[in-house]
Amino acid sequence: MLVNIHQITERGLDFDLERPNLVLDQAEKQISVAGVQASFHLEWEGGRLHIAGQVSAFISMHCSRCFRNFSFPMKENFDFMSLPLRGLKSPENLRLSAEEMEVTFLQGEEIDLDEIIRENIYLSLPIQPLCSEACEGLCPRCGKDLNEGDCTCLKEQADPRFQPLEILRQKMTPKAK
């Protein structure tokens, strides 16, 4: 949904949006997003546009260990300032303060609220998605899901070069009485 910045009054402008389904493609990983609800408050503050709100949704993606599909709820708050690009100094003279580094820049006369929703969903995605912390993943030899039980592959013997370290570990580990 596009909002013209000239529609925003001194009291601000509030929006509530619902998107039934979104499909995000992140580095060839299919991510399904359902039940997206977002609320926005847009307000001018001293020549800057203050954008605040919340996004919630249910995200479905694949576990990075066992590749099972799983879902989880997400809820993210956002709050940032945006400046119009017109009237800014030329890039060669531009020096930004630490506060200004947290500002986005408006290009044109419209704000894309759907893009803000997408950004916040991307920012809430886990780096390594896991269906559970206890997920054991797949056997590297046969590919069996180890969450369903052990596989019949032979367990690899430890590298013999690490044998002195194993002896040291056993000496340092206190024995149970």
MOVEN-V443582 format. One record per residue. RES is the residue in one letter. SS is DSSP state (@ for helix, = for strand, . for the rest). Layout:
RES;SS, RES;SS
This chain:
M;., L;=, V;=, N;=, I;@, H;@, Q;@, I;., T;., E;., R;., G;., L;=, D;=, F;=, D;=, L;=, E;=, R;=, P;=, N;=, L;=, V;=, L;=, D;=, Q;=, A;., E;., K;=, Q;=, I;=, S;=, V;=, A;=, G;=, V;=, Q;=, A;=, S;=, F;=, H;=, L;=, E;=, W;=, E;=, G;., G;., R;=, L;=, H;=, I;=, A;=, G;=, Q;=, V;=, S;=, A;=, F;=, I;=, S;=, M;=, H;=, C;., S;., R;., C;., F;., R;., N;=, F;=, S;=, F;=, P;=, M;=, K;=, E;=, N;=, F;=, D;=, F;=, M;=, S;=, L;=, P;=, L;., R;., G;., L;., K;., S;., P;@, E;@, N;@, L;., R;., L;., S;., A;., E;., E;@, M;@, E;@, V;=, T;=, F;=, L;=, Q;., G;., E;., E;=, I;=, D;=, L;@, D;@, E;@, I;@, I;@, R;@, E;@, N;@, I;@, Y;@, L;@, S;@, L;., P;., I;., Q;., P;., L;., C;., S;., E;., A;., C;., E;., G;., L;=, C;., P;., R;., C;., G;., K;., D;=, L;@, N;@, E;@, G;., D;., C;., T;., C;., L;., K;., E;., Q;., A;., D;., P;@, R;@, F;@, Q;@, P;@, L;@, E;@, I;@, L;@, R;@, Q;@, K;@, M;@, T;., P;., K;., A;., K;.
